[in-house]
């Protein structure tokens, strides 16, 4: 407790007040939507459902560069929500009718801040202390109705919360899972890293908030008096109390970054023909890396970066980058395999990148399972030297879970 920040600063809105303010902002859209659907105003006073997407992320380093301001922790976290859709089920009707749908749900313009805090997202204690009341308010809102005047008439709203705007680090923190280096590689299924590298494609989403709570209870009470290892295996890496419910999703940006990092390493390995050697030294690896960086800089104008970022990832994962890299790969056969890997990847990528895959890239969505199976076959044969008993978190999710996430 020594290095605990004495006073954490946070500003937050009361959740219900923030929701009212968001709905009032959308008043015209709702009236317009009712009019378009021919739902005469007088009929519709109850039965409105609002779907809310919740997001929470660390905002990195926000320290003053040469400040004389108050001393605050140099990291910040923002918790926010987006009104995704508003629908109404008229009296005696079976089907709900959507009267408002957010067209750009991932835009910062539709994202409303609920709570801004000076706290490091890794500081679980402070984070949960500040978000505790938010969770309590959200629970109360879930179980009640809001009556609000829209278009001059009192109307009754129910809210449905979907916590999908979290990256993997935050999901693990909110759901009581071990950190991302854990043997339990996935926040969606119970697979271990070794299993995920043996069976790359066939997994289904099994974890849920309620199950995580049950598992935490088992972890806490150890009803079968097992050893730490047996117990951990029983609860599949749930070793803290789940704090907030999240919905199964895949964070597209980090998926891009994680997979591009992986490809970048494969490129180095292929330049050095690692599949023929066992255990090349650090110097050798460094040499391959500088050869790769130099080629990317001259052919693609890509400056080397310390840590992979989104822009670099997008430029690296293209067929022209692939062509540049193939010039450095000695064997024709390996060049063909690499190119096929990249082509499959570029077929798969739009599916987790688009807002509504079923509408925006139906063909790629249909072929996804087939493509991911072929991709996995390549990894476990041609690139076996890299995926023997290990696989990265995002590569596992990309191959195993995307179609089911989209379906849900």
N, C-alpha and C positions, 0 to 999 in steps of 0.2 A: 504493500500500500504506500511505500515511501514516495514513489515518483508519480503519484496520482495528481492530475491537474486540479488545483484547488477550486477554481470556478470555471466550469464549462459554460460557454454562452450558447444559448439556442433561442431561436425565434420560431414560434409555431402558431398556426391558426387552429381554432377548434375545428375538428373534422366536419361536424354538421354545418357550421357556419360557412366553411370553405365550399362544401357541396352545394349549399343554397346559392352562394355567389356564382358558382360555375353554372348552375341551372338557369339562374336569372340571365347570365350572359348568353345562354342559348335560347332564350325565350322566343325570339323571332323565328329561329330555325324550327322550333317545335310547332309553333302556330302554322307556319308554312307547310310543314310535314303533314299536319292534321288536315289542312286544306287540300293538299295534293291527293291524299288518300280518300278524300270525300267523307271524312269523319266529322260530322257536324259538331261544332263546339259543345253544344249542350249535352251531348251523350257522354263525352269523355271527361269524367272527373276522377275516376279511380282506375287502377290496373296499369299504371305506368311503371315500367321496369327500366332501371338504369344500370348499365354495365360499366364498372370502373376498373381501369387498369392501374395498378399501383407500381411505383418504381422507387428504387432506393440505390444510390451509388455514392462511392467516395468521390470527392472532387479534387483529389490530389493535393498538391502543395499550394496553399493560398497565403503563405507568409508574406509580409510586406518586404519589398526588396531593400529599402533603406528607410526603415520606418521609425517614427517616434510615437506610433499609436500605442493603444493598450496592449499588454502582452497576452496573446491568445495562442492556443495550440495551432500549429501551422497546417493542420489538415482540416478539411471540412466534409460533411456528408449532407446530401440533400435527399429528402423524402418527398415524393410528389405523386400526383395522380392525373389521369386523363379520362375524360368522359368518352367512352368508346361508342356506345349506342344507347338510344332511348326507344323503347318499343311500348306498344299498348295492346292489351287484350280487351276488346270491347265486350260488354255484357253478352253472355250467351254465345260468344264466338269461341271456336277451338283454337284458331291460329292467332299468334301475336303478330301485329303489324309494326314494322320498324318505321318510326317517324323521323329519326335522326341517326346518321351514321357518320362518325369522324372519318373524313377521307384521308387525312394524313396523320394517322395515330402515332407515328414515330417522330413527328416533327416537334421541335422545341416550342412551337407556337401553340400546340394544343396541350402542352404539359404544364400543370399548375402546381407550384410549390406548396407543400403543406408544412414542411418543417426544415429549417436550415440550422445546422449545428456545427460548432467548432469542436470536432472530435475526430479521432483517427478511426476509420472503419474497422481496424483490427482490435480496437479497444472495446471488447464485447460488453464489459460491465457498464461503461458510460453510455454506450449506444443503447443498450436495453433499458437503462434507467430513463433515458430521454424518450425513447419510443414506447415505453410501457403504457403511458396514458393514451397514446395514439391507438395502440392495440385494443385498449379497453373501450375507447369511444367507437372504434370500428365494430366491435362486437355488439355494442348497444344499438348501433345504427342497423346492423344486419337484422336484428330482431324486432325492429319497429318500422313505422311508416312516417314519411315526411309529408306534411300537407303544406302546399306552397301555391301562392296565387300566380297562375300563368295565363296570360291573355284575359285578365280580369276575373278569372274563376278559380276557386280553390281546388287544387288537384292533388291526388295522393300518389306518392312515389315509393317504390321499394328499390333498395340498392343491392347489387351483386358485385362483390369484390373479387378481382382476379390478380393475384400478385405475380405478374409475369415480367415486370421490368427490373429484374435483379440479375447481376452477373453471377458466375458460379461461386465466387468467393463469398458473396453476400448470401446466396442460397444456403451454402454450407453453414454459415454463421446463424442464419435465421432458423434453420431446420435441425440444428444440433448435430450436424455431421462433422467428421474429422476434416482437417484442412486438405487442400487439394493434392498434396503429395502422398495421401493415404493409399494403402493397398486397395481400399474400396474406391474405385476409380470414378464412379458415376453417381450423380445426384438423382438419377431417375430409376436406376435398377441396382440390384444387389451384387453385381458382378465384381470380382476382384480383377486387378490389373492382368494377372497371368491368364485367367479365364477369358478376359476380353481380348487378349492377343491370340488366343487359340481359336475362339469362336468370335469372329469380328462382327458378324452381321445379325445373328439371330438372338435378339434380346427384346423383351418387352418392358414397358414402363411399369414398375411394381411399387416404388416407394410412394408414400403419401404422408401427409402431415399427421393424421391420426395414428398411422402405424408407427411413425417416428416417435410419437408420444408414448405409445405402448412399449416400444423398444427401450426408450429412455428409462421407463419405470422398471423394466427388467434389469437394465444396466445398474440402476441405483440400488435395487433391492437384492439382486443376485439370488433368485429363489431356489436355484438348483445348486448353490454353493460351488460354482465352477471356478477354475483358475482364470486369471485375467485374459489369457489368450482364447480359451474356450468361450468365455463370456462375450468377448469382443466379436468372435465369429458368430455367435448367436444373434447379436444385435446389429451385425453388419456395419460396424463403425459409427453407430449413433451413440455418442458418449457425452452429450450435453443436452439440456432441456430445450426442445424446440420452442421457439419464441413466437414465430409468426408464420402463418400458412402461405406457402408459395405454390404456384401452378407449374407443371412441367413445361419448360420452354428451353430454347437454345439461344444463347446470346450471340447474335450473328457476327457482331464486330470481333468478339474474342475468338469466335470459331474461325473467322478469316485469319486472325493473327496467329492463333495456335497452329493452324494447319500450314500457314505459310512458313512459320518457323521450322516446322517439321520438314517441309519440302526443301528449304534452304540447307538443312543438314544432310538430306539425301543427296542434294546436288554436290556438296563437298565430298561425301563418301564416294559418289560415282566418279568424280574427277580423279580421286585417288585410288579408284578400283578396290575399295575395301572388301568387296565380296571375294577377292582372291587372297587377301592377307588375313592374318589374325592379329588383332591388337596393334594398330599403328601408333607410333609415339605422338606426343603432344606437338613436337616441332613439325612433324610431317603434316598433321592436321592443320596447323597454323598456316603452313605453306599453301595447302589446297584452298583454304579460306581466302587468303590474299589473292590467289589466282582468280577465284570466283568473283570476289569484290571488284577486282580490276576489270574483268570482262563486263560485269554489270554496269560499271561506271562508264566504260567506253561505248558499249553498244546500246545501253538503255538509259544513260544519264542518271543512273541510280547511285546516289552516294551511300556508302556504308552507314548503318545506324547502330547505336549501342544496343537499343532494344527494339525489336520489331514493332512497327506501328501500323495503323490501318492503311495509310497511304502507300507505304512501302509494300505491304502485303498485296494490295490491289495491283500494283505495278509488276510485282514479281510473279504473280500467278496469271501469266498471260502466255499465249503461244509464242509471241515474239521473244519474250525472255527465255522461253524454253529453247527456241532456235539458237539464241546466243550461247546458252549453256551447253547445248549439244555439241557445239564446235570444240568444247574442251573434253568431251567424253570419248575415250579411245575406241571402245568397241561399238560396232554398228548395232548389234543385238541389244545392248544396253540402251543405246539412244532410242531405239524403237519402243522399248518398254517404258522409258521415261516419258516419251511423247504420249504414249497411250494413257499413262497415269494422269498426265496433265489434262488430256482431252476429257477423260472421265470426270475429273474433278470439276472442270469448267461446265460440264453437263449438269453436275449435281448442285453446284453453287447457287444458281438462281433460286432454287427451291427454299433454301433457308434464308436467302437474302431478301425475298420479296415480301411485301406486306400481306398479300393474299395469294398464295401460290396456286390454289385451285383456279383462280381467275386469271392470274398473270402469266403463269407458265405451266399449263395443264400437261403438256407433252413431257416436259422434264420430270414433272411429279409422277406421271405414270411409269416412266422408265427408271425412277429413282432406285427402287429395290434391286432391279437388274444391274444398274450401273454400280451400285455400292457393292454388290456381290462380286462383280468382275474386279473392282478396285481392290477388294479384300483378297481375292485370289492372287492378284499380282503382288500385293504386299507379302503374302505368306509364302510365295514361291520365289519370284525374282529378287525381292528385297528382304528375304527372310533374315539376313544377317542383322537387320535393324529391329525387326519385330518379333524376336524370339523371346517370348515370355514378358514382353513389355509393350505398352502402347500408350499414347498420350490421351488425356481425358477428352479433349475435343475431337480427336480422330475417332475415338470410340463412339461418341455421340453422333458424329457426322455419319458414320457407317451404320449404326444400329438403331438410332431413335428418330431420325427426322420424319419419315412418313407418319409415324404414330403421333408425333407432336402436331403435325399439320392437321391430321384427322381430328384430334381433340380440339 
